[in-house]
Amino acid sequence: MALLESRGLTVSYGGLHANDQVDIDITEGKLVGLIGPNGAGKTTFIDAITGFTPLSAGTVTFDGVDLEGKSPDERAHLGLTRTFQSLELFEDLTVRDNLMAAAEKARWNSFITDILMPGRGERAYQQQVDEALDALDLAEYADRLPSDMSHGQRKLIGVARALAARPKLVLLDEPAAGLDTQESQKLGFKLREFLSSGMSLFLIDHDMGLVLNVCDYIYVLDFGRIIAHGTPAEVRKDPTVIAAYLGESAGEAQASAGTALNIATEEQS
């Protein structure tokens, strides 16, 4: 059974279907990717999964729990977290404290523990914060404010903050934006290391080289609908996918030539 399942997921704004009957399975312990041209509905899908936009139709099940009616924070408590393209960092907190805010799980008796045993909660989550900082090469910036760092580093803080929470599934929305090719590939390999710690990952990114090289399975979204899915090798040579990125005639030419999708996309950009 998949860790997360969407069935017939539809999000409509007026008469426009931003997502239209989207079926996606995310298997536990895997890194699953979602790609598609600009405006395909990728971020809308994450918003729907995490409760930031309501479904018009369909269902979402996470770890056997139907998510209908559950708020974003309730979904996060179940172990479903995400990153944002707009980052949403706490600008007045250090990098370490940004991660600690995500890692520490508040409970009804947390205030009592803080009074009787000050610092115990922080110590309990320090290891996972340090591991996330080290994994993304942010340890040396732990005591700096996010506002003092580059956009690429700020993106990594957002990823590290999601990973520090040790969720069951992390939905990553364009984590490589602002990174160069080498940094992007390095991020991909770092993300795969977290799979061994019991996490599952769902990656959305425009960096085709990153998605094709690090994901176990990939879905392709275009005009709100899934047009293809399969292993990276299968998606790479799918003529429907190539056509979605380059246009029908170019797609046919690329498919007949057997040209890899990531190479074709780089040539287009």
C-alpha positions, 0 to 999 in steps of 0.5 A: 500500500502506498504511503500517500494516495490521491484518487481523482484529485480535482481542484477547480477555480471557476470553470478552470481545472488546475488539477483534473482527476489526478491519481498519484501513489507515493510509496514508502521509502521512495523518492517520487518526482512530479514534473511538468511545464510552467502552469501545469498545476504542480504547486496546486497539487501540493497545496491540495495534498497539504490542505492549503487549498480545498478539493473540488473532488477526489480523495487523499489518503495518507498512511491509511488516514483519509485527509478530508477535513483535516487542517494543514497542521493536523496533516503535519502532525500525521507526518506530512510536511512540505517546503514552499517556493516562497520559503516562509522562513522566520527572518528574526530567528537564526538558521538553527532556530528555524530548524528547531521550530520545525523539529520540536513537536509541541504537546499539551503538557509541553509548557509544564516540561519547559517550566520543570525541566528548562531546555529538555525539549530543545536537547531532545531535538538537537540531534535531528537539527544538527543532522539536517544542518550537516546533511545540507552543508549549513552547519557553519551558518547555524547562528546566522539570520536567513536574511544574511544568506543568498537565495540558494542558501535560503532554499536549502534552509527551507529543505533542512527545516522540513527534514529536521522535523523527521516526518514520514513524507516531505513534499519539496516544491522547487528546492533547487531553484536558485542553485547551479547545476552542481549544487542541484545534483549535490542536493539530489544525492543528499536527499536520497540519503534521507530515505535510509532514515525512514523518510519518503520524499516527493520532489517537484522541480524544473531541473530535469537533470535533478529529477531524472537522476535521483527519483525512483519514479516520476509523474508528468503533469500537463494542463492539470492532468497526468499524461505519463508516469514511470521510471526515469528511463521510461519518462525520458523517452516518452514522446507524449512527455517530450511533446508537452515540453517542446511542442508536437512536431519537436516532440515527434522529432526528438522521440524518433531521434531518441534524444533524452528529455533533459538534454532537449529541455536544456537546449530549449532553455 
